[in-house]
Amino acid sequence: MKRLAVFGGGAWGTALTMVAARAGAKPVLWARDPAIVAAINARHENPAFLPGVALDPAIAATGDLAAALDRAEAALLVVPAQFLRGVLAGLAVHLAPGLPLLLCAKGIEVGSLKTMSEVAAEVAPAAPVAVLSGPSLAAEVARDQPTAVTIASRDPDLAGAFVAALGTPRFRPYSSTDPIGAEIGGAAKNVLAIACGITDGRGLGDNARAALITRGLAEIVRLGLAKGGRADTFRGLSGLGDLVLTCAAAQSRNHALGVALGHGRPLAEALSGRSVVEGVATAAAIAALAARLRIEMPITEAIDAVLHRGMAIDAMIERLLARAYRSE
């Protein structure tokens, strides 16, 4: 895998393109916005999403799906979770038979309640699929700061091929054969990061954040096991690692949204001007999925109620604190 097509011109797509270039691959980045394509090709930067970060001059960008896939040996899908189906449907007519896909979005599709690998299996059933997850802030990856992630596939050889294609001394992928577990961990932690942000915005203290992370992890494990994931996955990078990072990092868009809500800003105002905050749509999707599977996820349900059902934050906090005592 030396010729890689990367689809998604946001911060994460651009950062992974830089990782691929550092690993010795020849990546081509597809972006929908012509201004981003022009800036990358002419000035070797993505000022909209990674201001101040210089890109490798060898990185080329295009707005043409077919051109991005020309001679590609694998493709990375780095578009927001709720747009994956549409982009993949547009790509399907251009995909060479058996072209491997690495799915890099963290979310559950609203409506279908499918993970990204389930969406890919439906839209591009002939494509071998792996997923990338784990604690990885795009800006730090772009600046070549040390990062470890999970690359998971039911086909261990495919996971290993992507590890070899993207691994560098400062970007360390670990392989896994549990893509569903990796996806559930990566999606659900965004909802819990909003909860922790609300806690921080309300000034409820470090104890409250620690409780949310711990009890939130229990929710993730329950959902992941119900979906067929493995318990040990949630103790790893794509579970506990990603959860701890996203719930505490000021750079996390989900955490930052929660802080804004905790300070009393309306949701529409808090979202204004931000890049996609995956946890907003995912909260509704996971709450619905938990109900379908009869899984208890009180924190996730509470955040869904605040974001989508008009519940006041103080009422949500009191409802969680008033729950009956139980054993761990």
VEXGUKE-507761 format. One record per residue (C-alpha): x, y, z. Coordinates in nm, 4 decimals, m for minus. Example, Ala and Ser with C-alpha at 12.3 -4.5 7.8 and 13.67 -1.06 7.14 Angstrom:
// residues 2
@c1: 1.2300; c2: m0.4500; c3: 0.7800
@c1: 1.3670; c2: m0.1060; c3: 0.7140
//
This chain:
// residues 328
@c1: 0.0000; c2: 0.0000; c3: 0.0000
@c1: 0.2077; c2: 0.2882; c3: m0.1291
@c1: m0.0526; c2: 0.4810; c3: m0.3273
@c1: m0.3276; c2: 0.5934; c3: m0.0918
@c1: m0.6401; c2: 0.7958; c3: m0.1645
@c1: m0.7598; c2: 0.9959; c3: 0.1358
@c1: m1.1175; c2: 1.1252; c3: 0.1261
@c1: m1.1927; c2: 1.4177; c3: 0.3554
@c1: m1.0278; c2: 1.7590; c3: 0.3606
@c1: m1.0878; c2: 1.8383; c3: 0.7273
@c1: m0.8304; c2: 1.8375; c3: 1.0056
@c1: m0.8265; c2: 1.4597; c3: 1.0524
@c1: m0.8141; c2: 1.3778; c3: 0.6816
@c1: m0.5291; c2: 1.6232; c3: 0.6310
@c1: m0.3409; c2: 1.4911; c3: 0.9345
@c1: m0.3703; c2: 1.1298; c3: 0.8151
@c1: m0.2494; c2: 1.2346; c3: 0.4709
@c1: 0.0605; c2: 1.3758; c3: 0.6403
@c1: 0.1038; c2: 1.0497; c3: 0.8341
@c1: 0.0874; c2: 0.8526; c3: 0.5098
@c1: 0.3485; c2: 1.0770; c3: 0.3493
@c1: 0.5809; c2: 1.0415; c3: 0.6500
@c1: 0.5407; c2: 0.6632; c3: 0.6284
@c1: 0.6690; c2: 0.6667; c3: 0.2700
@c1: 0.3356; c2: 0.6410; c3: 0.0891
@c1: 0.2195; c2: 0.8624; c3: m0.1970
@c1: m0.1147; c2: 0.9991; c3: m0.0768
@c1: m0.3664; c2: 1.2027; c3: m0.2750
@c1: m0.6171; c2: 1.4006; c3: m0.0674
@c1: m0.9716; c2: 1.4522; c3: m0.1933
@c1: m1.1610; c2: 1.7521; c3: m0.0561
@c1: m1.5053; c2: 1.8799; c3: m0.1469
@c1: m1.4104; c2: 2.2485; c3: m0.1030
@c1: m1.2166; c2: 2.3887; c3: m0.4029
@c1: m1.0541; c2: 2.6495; c3: m0.1769
@c1: m0.8969; c2: 2.3759; c3: 0.0370
@c1: m0.7756; c2: 2.1918; c3: m0.2730
@c1: m0.6198; c2: 2.5119; c3: m0.4059
@c1: m0.4519; c2: 2.6010; c3: m0.0752
@c1: m0.2970; c2: 2.2558; c3: m0.0379
@c1: m0.1659; c2: 2.2471; c3: m0.3932
@c1: m0.0446; c2: 2.6068; c3: m0.4115
@c1: 0.0586; c2: 2.6932; c3: m0.0542
@c1: 0.0973; c2: 2.3479; c3: 0.1057
@c1: m0.1383; c2: 2.4265; c3: 0.3910
@c1: m0.4978; c2: 2.3758; c3: 0.5002
@c1: m0.5720; c2: 2.7102; c3: 0.6657
@c1: m0.9392; c2: 2.6277; c3: 0.7236
@c1: m0.8720; c2: 2.3270; c3: 0.9476
@c1: m0.5014; c2: 2.3160; c3: 1.0366
@c1: m0.3828; c2: 2.6784; c3: 1.0397
@c1: m0.0097; c2: 2.7228; c3: 1.0829
@c1: 0.0776; c2: 2.3614; c3: 0.9969
@c1: 0.3021; c2: 2.3215; c3: 0.6924
@c1: 0.2180; c2: 2.0254; c3: 0.4687
@c1: 0.4646; c2: 1.8095; c3: 0.2791
@c1: 0.4967; c2: 1.9658; c3: m0.0687
@c1: 0.4643; c2: 1.6157; c3: m0.2149
@c1: 0.1008; c2: 1.5965; c3: m0.0972
@c1: m0.1419; c2: 1.6598; c3: m0.3819
@c1: m0.5105; c2: 1.7453; c3: m0.3462
@c1: m0.8026; c2: 1.7068; c3: m0.5851
@c1: m1.1767; c2: 1.7573; c3: m0.5938
@c1: m1.2255; c2: 1.4752; c3: m0.8430
@c1: m1.3239; c2: 1.1388; c3: m0.6925
@c1: m1.1994; c2: 0.9370; c3: m0.9892
@c1: m0.8682; c2: 1.1241; c3: m1.0014
@c1: m0.8078; c2: 1.0562; c3: m0.6328
@c1: m0.8534; c2: 0.6833; c3: m0.6916
@c1: m0.6279; c2: 0.6690; c3: m0.9981
@c1: m0.3821; c2: 0.3795; c3: m0.9337
@c1: m0.4732; c2: 0.3828; c3: m0.5626
@c1: m0.3919; c2: 0.0659; c3: m0.3681
@c1: m0.6176; c2: 0.1565; c3: m0.0735
@c1: m0.8517; c2: 0.4361; c3: 0.0337
@c1: m0.8966; c2: 0.6135; c3: 0.3660
@c1: m1.2494; c2: 0.7438; c3: 0.4330
@c1: m1.2154; c2: 1.0425; c3: 0.6668
@c1: m1.5467; c2: 1.2210; c3: 0.6112
@c1: m1.7867; c2: 1.2826; c3: 0.9044
@c1: m1.9864; c2: 0.9775; c3: 1.0041
@c1: m2.3220; c2: 1.1103; c3: 0.8861
@c1: m2.1787; c2: 1.1764; c3: 0.5371
@c1: m1.9972; c2: 0.8458; c3: 0.4892
@c1: m2.2861; c2: 0.6761; c3: 0.3107
@c1: m2.3224; c2: 0.9541; c3: 0.0534
@c1: m1.9502; c2: 0.9839; c3: m0.0197
@c1: m1.9074; c2: 0.6079; c3: m0.0412
@c1: m2.2061; c2: 0.5806; c3: m0.2746
@c1: m2.0407; c2: 0.8360; c3: m0.5035
@c1: m1.7146; c2: 0.6450; c3: m0.4840
@c1: m1.8662; c2: 0.3040; c3: m0.5483
@c1: m1.8705; c2: 0.3372; c3: m0.9261
@c1: m1.4992; c2: 0.4240; c3: m0.9247
@c1: m1.3744; c2: 0.1625; c3: m0.6770
@c1: m1.1557; c2: m0.1096; c3: m0.8244
@c1: m1.2720; c2: m0.4593; c3: m0.7245
@c1: m1.1227; c2: m0.5532; c3: m0.3881
@c1: m0.9781; c2: m0.2081; c3: m0.3104
@c1: m0.9261; c2: m0.1977; c3: 0.0696
@c1: m1.0994; c2: 0.0755; c3: 0.2696
@c1: m0.9871; c2: 0.2215; c3: 0.6026
@c1: m1.2793; c2: 0.3894; c3: 0.7813
@c1: m1.1629; c2: 0.6742; c3: 1.0033
@c1: m1.4870; c2: 0.8452; c3: 1.1160
@c1: m1.6183; c2: 0.7855; c3: 1.4686
@c1: m1.9947; c2: 0.7710; c3: 1.4843
@c1: m2.3179; c2: 0.5778; c3: 1.4452
@c1: m2.5395; c2: 0.6596; c3: 1.1476
@c1: m2.8655; c2: 0.8296; c3: 1.2444
@c1: m3.1677; c2: 0.6463; c3: 1.1101
@c1: m3.0060; c2: 0.3139; c3: 1.0255
@c1: m2.8204; c2: 0.2981; c3: 1.3626
@c1: m2.5318; c2: 0.1266; c3: 1.1808
@c1: m2.1616; c2: 0.1533; c3: 1.2529
@c1: m1.9358; c2: 0.2790; c3: 0.9756
@c1: m1.8248; c2: m0.0725; c3: 0.8827
@c1: m2.1890; c2: m0.1802; c3: 0.8606
@c1: m2.2616; c2: 0.1137; c3: 0.6315
@c1: m1.9625; c2: 0.0227; c3: 0.4131
@c1: m2.0736; c2: m0.3415; c3: 0.3945
@c1: m2.4094; c2: m0.2214; c3: 0.2661
@c1: m2.2859; c2: 0.0368; c3: 0.0146
@c1: m1.9610; c2: m0.1299; c3: m0.1044
@c1: m2.0002; c2: m0.4986; c3: m0.0141
@c1: m1.7035; c2: m0.6134; c3: m0.2249
@c1: m1.4527; c2: m0.3868; c3: m0.0492
@c1: m1.2340; c2: m0.5278; c3: 0.2318
@c1: m1.2738; c2: m0.2997; c3: 0.5349
@c1: m1.0677; c2: m0.1954; c3: 0.8362
@c1: m1.1361; c2: 0.0818; c3: 1.0884
@c1: m0.9027; c2: 0.3282; c3: 1.2579
@c1: m0.9793; c2: 0.4503; c3: 1.6089
@c1: m0.8015; c2: 0.5574; c3: 1.9263
@c1: m0.6834; c2: 0.8725; c3: 2.1098
@c1: m0.5668; c2: 1.0970; c3: 1.8275
@c1: m0.6186; c2: 1.4724; c3: 1.8195
@c1: m0.5683; c2: 1.5818; c3: 1.4597
@c1: m0.3555; c2: 1.8866; c3: 1.5388
@c1: m0.1078; c2: 1.6806; c3: 1.7431
@c1: m0.0873; c2: 1.4123; c3: 1.4742
@c1: m0.0303; c2: 1.6801; c3: 1.2110
@c1: 0.2570; c2: 1.8227; c3: 1.4204
@c1: 0.4104; c2: 1.4741; c3: 1.4446
@c1: 0.3607; c2: 1.4416; c3: 1.8187
@c1: 0.3637; c2: 1.0832; c3: 1.9520
@c1: 0.0314; c2: 0.9045; c3: 1.8984
@c1: m0.0911; c2: 0.5455; c3: 1.9249
@c1: m0.4088; c2: 0.4196; c3: 1.7558
@c1: m0.5967; c2: 0.0989; c3: 1.6803
@c1: m0.6461; c2: m0.0391; c3: 1.3297
@c1: m0.9043; c2: m0.3174; c3: 1.3412
@c1: m1.0329; c2: m0.5639; c3: 1.0836
@c1: m1.1786; c2: m0.9110; c3: 1.0886
@c1: m0.8990; c2: m0.9870; c3: 0.8417
@c1: m0.5738; c2: m0.9646; c3: 1.0431
@c1: m0.3674; c2: m0.9426; c3: 0.7247
@c1: m0.5606; c2: m0.6347; c3: 0.6147
@c1: m0.5147; c2: m0.4674; c3: 0.9532
@c1: m0.1447; c2: m0.5501; c3: 0.9334
@c1: m0.1176; c2: m0.4022; c3: 0.5845
@c1: m0.2644; c2: m0.0710; c3: 0.7026
@c1: m0.0363; c2: m0.0753; c3: 1.0086
@c1: 0.2618; c2: m0.1117; c3: 0.7750
@c1: 0.1317; c2: 0.1597; c3: 0.5420
@c1: 0.0787; c2: 0.4219; c3: 0.8137
@c1: 0.3168; c2: 0.3369; c3: 1.0961
@c1: 0.5978; c2: 0.5805; c3: 1.1716
@c1: 0.8241; c2: 0.6348; c3: 1.4747
@c1: 0.5686; c2: 0.8860; c3: 1.6098
@c1: 0.2439; c2: 0.7327; c3: 1.4815
@c1: 0.2123; c2: 0.3845; c3: 1.6272
@c1: m0.0827; c2: 0.1703; c3: 1.5127
@c1: m0.1794; c2: m0.1454; c3: 1.7032
@c1: m0.3734; c2: m0.4100; c3: 1.5102
@c1: m0.6968; c2: m0.5700; c3: 1.6292
@c1: m0.9489; c2: m0.8197; c3: 1.4953
@c1: m1.2443; c2: m0.6475; c3: 1.6694
@c1: m1.3675; c2: m0.3684; c3: 1.4399
@c1: m1.7114; c2: m0.3472; c3: 1.6039
@c1: m1.5576; c2: m0.2964; c3: 1.9483
@c1: m1.3222; c2: m0.0302; c3: 1.8121
@c1: m1.6107; c2: 0.1487; c3: 1.6411
@c1: m1.8415; c2: 0.1447; c3: 1.9436
@c1: m1.5646; c2: 0.2818; c3: 2.1654
@c1: m1.4784; c2: 0.5560; c3: 1.9176
@c1: m1.8397; c2: 0.6622; c3: 1.8651
@c1: m1.9721; c2: 0.6493; c3: 2.2213
@c1: m1.6808; c2: 0.8390; c3: 2.3761
@c1: m1.7842; c2: 1.1523; c3: 2.1836
@c1: m2.1176; c2: 1.1598; c3: 2.3658
@c1: m1.9477; c2: 1.1153; c3: 2.7018
@c1: m1.7017; c2: 1.3941; c3: 2.6164
@c1: m1.9978; c2: 1.6310; c3: 2.5799
@c1: m2.1159; c2: 1.5180; c3: 2.9243
@c1: m1.7721; c2: 1.5842; c3: 3.0755
@c1: m1.7596; c2: 1.9227; c3: 2.9061
@c1: m2.0939; c2: 2.0153; c3: 3.0600
@c1: m1.9572; c2: 1.9099; c3: 3.3995
@c1: m1.6508; c2: 2.1279; c3: 3.3509
@c1: m1.8581; c2: 2.4191; c3: 3.2239
@c1: m2.0812; c2: 2.3970; c3: 3.5301
@c1: m1.7764; c2: 2.3820; c3: 3.7588
@c1: m1.8803; c2: 2.0517; c3: 3.9164
@c1: m1.5230; c2: 1.9412; c3: 3.9806
@c1: m1.2763; c2: 1.6652; c3: 3.9021
@c1: m1.4649; c2: 1.4036; c3: 4.1048
@c1: m1.7690; c2: 1.4413; c3: 3.8827
@c1: m1.5602; c2: 1.4099; c3: 3.5653
@c1: m1.3926; c2: 1.0940; c3: 3.6952
@c1: m1.7321; c2: 0.9462; c3: 3.7811
@c1: m1.8652; c2: 1.0230; c3: 3.4337
@c1: m1.5638; c2: 0.8665; c3: 3.2631
@c1: m1.5861; c2: 0.5519; c3: 3.4756
@c1: m1.9601; c2: 0.5022; c3: 3.4539
@c1: m1.9508; c2: 0.6067; c3: 3.0893
@c1: m1.7001; c2: 0.3315; c3: 3.0174
@c1: m1.9440; c2: 0.0841; c3: 3.1727
@c1: m2.2082; c2: 0.2058; c3: 2.9254
@c1: m1.9683; c2: 0.1644; c3: 2.6329
@c1: m1.8826; c2: m0.1904; c3: 2.7385
@c1: m2.2501; c2: m0.2876; c3: 2.7704
@c1: m2.3289; c2: m0.1563; c3: 2.4233
@c1: m2.0130; c2: m0.2988; c3: 2.2688
@c1: m2.0758; c2: m0.6480; c3: 2.4045
@c1: m2.4369; c2: m0.6363; c3: 2.2839
@c1: m2.3094; c2: m0.5519; c3: 1.9350
@c1: m2.0607; c2: m0.8397; c3: 1.9383
@c1: m1.7449; c2: m0.6566; c3: 2.0460
@c1: m1.4902; c2: m0.8037; c3: 2.2869
@c1: m1.4498; c2: m0.6829; c3: 2.6442
@c1: m1.0700; c2: m0.6452; c3: 2.6193
@c1: m1.1074; c2: m0.3982; c3: 2.3301
@c1: m1.2613; c2: m0.1430; c3: 2.5673
@c1: m0.9556; c2: m0.1541; c3: 2.7941
@c1: m0.7371; c2: m0.0527; c3: 2.4999
@c1: m0.6654; c2: 0.2522; c3: 2.2891
@c1: m0.9988; c2: 0.2586; c3: 2.1072
@c1: m1.1886; c2: 0.2270; c3: 2.4362
@c1: m1.0436; c2: 0.3676; c3: 2.7579
@c1: m0.7625; c2: 0.5533; c3: 2.5789
@c1: m0.9896; c2: 0.7483; c3: 2.3460
@c1: m1.2444; c2: 0.8099; c3: 2.6233
@c1: m0.9923; c2: 0.9606; c3: 2.8649
@c1: m0.8418; c2: 1.1860; c3: 2.5987
@c1: m1.1674; c2: 1.3183; c3: 2.4591
@c1: m1.3227; c2: 1.3769; c3: 2.8000
@c1: m1.0329; c2: 1.5878; c3: 2.9250
@c1: m0.8698; c2: 1.7578; c3: 2.6252
@c1: m0.9474; c2: 2.1234; c3: 2.5626
@c1: m0.8801; c2: 2.0572; c3: 2.1924
@c1: m1.1674; c2: 1.8059; c3: 2.1735
@c1: m1.4586; c2: 1.9553; c3: 1.9783
@c1: m1.7075; c2: 1.7417; c3: 2.1717
@c1: m1.5661; c2: 1.8453; c3: 2.5088
@c1: m1.5542; c2: 2.2104; c3: 2.4013
@c1: m1.9196; c2: 2.1954; c3: 2.2960
@c1: m2.0106; c2: 2.0536; c3: 2.6361
@c1: m1.8213; c2: 2.3336; c3: 2.8123
@c1: m2.0127; c2: 2.5922; c3: 2.6087
@c1: m2.3428; c2: 2.4261; c3: 2.6990
@c1: m2.2365; c2: 2.4093; c3: 3.0625
@c1: m2.1747; c2: 2.7839; c3: 3.0544
@c1: m2.5351; c2: 2.8328; c3: 2.9422
@c1: m2.4946; c2: 2.8883; c3: 2.5691
@c1: m2.7777; c2: 2.7542; c3: 2.3493
@c1: m2.6874; c2: 2.4539; c3: 2.1337
@c1: m2.7267; c2: 2.6370; c3: 1.8012
@c1: m2.4994; c2: 2.9167; c3: 1.9213
@c1: m2.2446; c2: 2.6717; c3: 2.0656
@c1: m2.2296; c2: 2.4857; c3: 1.7329
@c1: m2.1980; c2: 2.8018; c3: 1.5234
@c1: m1.8715; c2: 2.8136; c3: 1.3311
@c1: m1.7465; c2: 2.4794; c3: 1.4631
@c1: m1.6295; c2: 2.1864; c3: 1.2569
@c1: m1.8612; c2: 1.8841; c3: 1.2738
@c1: m1.9120; c2: 1.7737; c3: 1.6351
@c1: m1.9746; c2: 1.4024; c3: 1.5906
@c1: m2.1219; c2: 1.3489; c3: 1.9368
@c1: m2.4346; c2: 1.5541; c3: 1.8657
@c1: m2.5809; c2: 1.3213; c3: 1.6035
@c1: m2.4240; c2: 1.0156; c3: 1.7653
@c1: m2.6014; c2: 1.0849; c3: 2.0961
@c1: m2.9391; c2: 1.0386; c3: 1.9296
@c1: m2.8219; c2: 0.7344; c3: 1.7338
@c1: m2.6702; c2: 0.5555; c3: 2.0344
@c1: m2.9673; c2: 0.6325; c3: 2.2586
@c1: m3.1965; c2: 0.4795; c3: 1.9943
@c1: m2.9630; c2: 0.1829; c3: 1.9457
@c1: m2.9478; c2: 0.1213; c3: 2.3208
@c1: m3.3276; c2: 0.1254; c3: 2.3371
@c1: m3.3469; c2: m0.1197; c3: 2.0480
@c1: m3.0984; c2: m0.3540; c3: 2.2175
@c1: m3.2476; c2: m0.2934; c3: 2.5642
@c1: m2.9147; c2: m0.1687; c3: 2.6980
@c1: m2.9073; c2: 0.0685; c3: 2.9964
@c1: m2.7100; c2: 0.3849; c3: 2.9063
@c1: m2.8342; c2: 0.6593; c3: 3.1419
@c1: m2.5578; c2: 0.9124; c3: 3.0731
@c1: m2.5975; c2: 0.8810; c3: 2.6973
@c1: m2.9754; c2: 0.9058; c3: 2.7280
@c1: m2.9395; c2: 1.2177; c3: 2.9426
@c1: m2.7123; c2: 1.3905; c3: 2.6898
@c1: m2.9522; c2: 1.2976; c3: 2.4091
@c1: m3.2336; c2: 1.4535; c3: 2.6129
@c1: m3.0379; c2: 1.7791; c3: 2.6513
@c1: m2.9293; c2: 1.7979; c3: 2.2885
@c1: m3.2447; c2: 1.6806; c3: 2.1149
@c1: m3.5371; c2: 1.6788; c3: 2.3578
@c1: m3.5165; c2: 2.0180; c3: 2.5263
@c1: m3.4184; c2: 1.8980; c3: 2.8736
@c1: m3.2562; c2: 2.1648; c3: 3.0909
@c1: m2.8997; c2: 2.0870; c3: 3.1957
@c1: m2.9675; c2: 2.1295; c3: 3.5672
@c1: m3.2655; c2: 1.8938; c3: 3.5425
@c1: m3.0480; c2: 1.6412; c3: 3.3586
@c1: m2.7813; c2: 1.6567; c3: 3.6294
@c1: m3.0369; c2: 1.6141; c3: 3.9067
@c1: m3.1972; c2: 1.3197; c3: 3.7253
@c1: m2.8648; c2: 1.1381; c3: 3.7007
@c1: m2.7754; c2: 1.2068; c3: 4.0640
@c1: m3.1175; c2: 1.0892; c3: 4.1817
@c1: m3.0848; c2: 0.7440; c3: 4.0271
@c1: m3.1246; c2: 0.4534; c3: 4.2673
@c1: m2.8069; c2: 0.3221; c3: 4.4300
@c1: m2.6714; c2: 0.0008; c3: 4.2798
@c1: m2.3689; c2: m0.2260; c3: 4.2853
@c1: m2.0804; c2: m0.1657; c3: 4.0454
//
